[in-house]
């Protein structure tokens, strides 16, 4: 198991909390977390083990959230 996949479960509560703060709706927040995880896994090769995972995930989450607002 790669470092990202091993560390990802520990980040889920913080991702959920951040998503709920952004969306103000539990259903939309859950969708945002799911999309964040999917994009992180798709970009797994771009993450380096020496990089902090949580800030990287929060950046992805913010990008997904704001991209959704633009639509």
C-alpha positions in Angstrom: 0.0 0.0 0.0 1.4 3.4 -1.0 1.9 6.2 1.5 -1.1 8.2 0.3 -3.5 5.2 0.6 -2.2 4.4 4.0 -2.5 8.0 5.3 -5.8 8.9 3.6 -8.2 7.4 6.2 -6.7 9.5 9.0 -7.5 12.6 7.0 -11.1 11.9 6.4 -12.6 13.5 9.5 -10.7 16.8 8.8 -11.8 16.6 5.1 -15.4 16.1 6.2 -15.3 19.0 8.6 -13.7 21.3 6.1 -16.3 20.3 3.4 -19.2 21.0 5.8 -17.8 24.4 6.5 -17.5 25.1 2.8 -20.9 23.7 1.7 -23.1 24.2 4.7 -25.0 21.1 3.6 -24.1 17.6 4.7 -25.1 15.9 1.4 -23.1 18.3 -0.7 -20.2 18.0 1.8 -20.2 14.2 1.5 -20.1 14.6 -2.3 -17.3 17.0 -2.1 -15.2 14.7 0.1 -15.9 11.8 -2.3 -14.8 13.9 -5.3 -11.7 15.1 -3.4 -10.7 11.5 -2.7 -11.2 10.4 -6.3 -9.1 13.3 -7.6 -6.4 12.6 -5.0 -6.2 9.0 -6.0 -6.2 9.9 -9.7 -3.3 12.3 -9.0 -1.5 9.9 -6.6 1.7 10.0 -8.7 1.9 13.7 -8.2 2.0 13.5 -4.4 5.4 13.0 -2.8 5.9 11.2 0.5 7.9 14.1 1.9 4.8 16.4 1.3 2.2 16.9 4.0 -0.9 15.0 2.9 -3.6 17.1 4.6 -2.7 20.5 3.1 -2.5 18.8 -0.3 -5.9 17.3 0.1 -7.4 20.6 1.3 -6.0 22.3 -1.8 -7.7 19.7 -4.0 -10.9 20.1 -2.0 -10.9 23.9 -2.4 -10.3 23.6 -6.1 -13.2 21.1 -6.5 -15.5 23.3 -4.4 -14.7 26.5 -6.4 -14.9 24.7 -9.7 -18.4 23.6 -8.7 -19.4 27.2 -7.9 -18.3 28.3 -11.3 -20.6 25.8 -13.0 
